[in-house]
Amino acid sequence: MMIELFGVPRQMAGRAEAGVFATTVRQALFALAEECPGIAKALRSDGSLLPQYLVSLNGERFLGDFDETLPPDSRLLLLSADAGG
């Protein structure tokens, strides 16, 4: 699965996207933090996001259930809650 990074998360990761193996949002975020250690600053110890960050499934909806199973070939977008226009 691919995770696209925008704004502050992109700066923390030092890249625009990363590929991880995961079946849930929580697993994807933990895997991202392993690949890009700077992202750990955006996570709580339980693998959920700090309130200033959001994660979206395929750019269609924001996710709040970090144990949600992700469909195959899905993309996550990780961004700052204040990003946008």
C-alpha positions, 0 to 999 in steps of 0.5 A: 500500500502507498501512503502519500505525505503532505505538509508537515508529515512530508517534512518529517518523513523527508519524502512525498510517499512511502510503500508499506505492508499493512492491513489496518490503518494502525499497522500502516502508520506503525510501518510508516514510522519504521520506514520514516522515523520522523513520522513517529512525532505524529503518532501516539504510543497506541498508533493513532494520530495526534489531533493535528494530523489526519489520514484519508482513505484514497482521498475520499474520506477521513479515517478515525478508526485506526483498526479499520481494515484497508481494502487491497490497493488502497492509498492513505493520505497523511496530512496536517489538520490545518493543510488545505485551502 
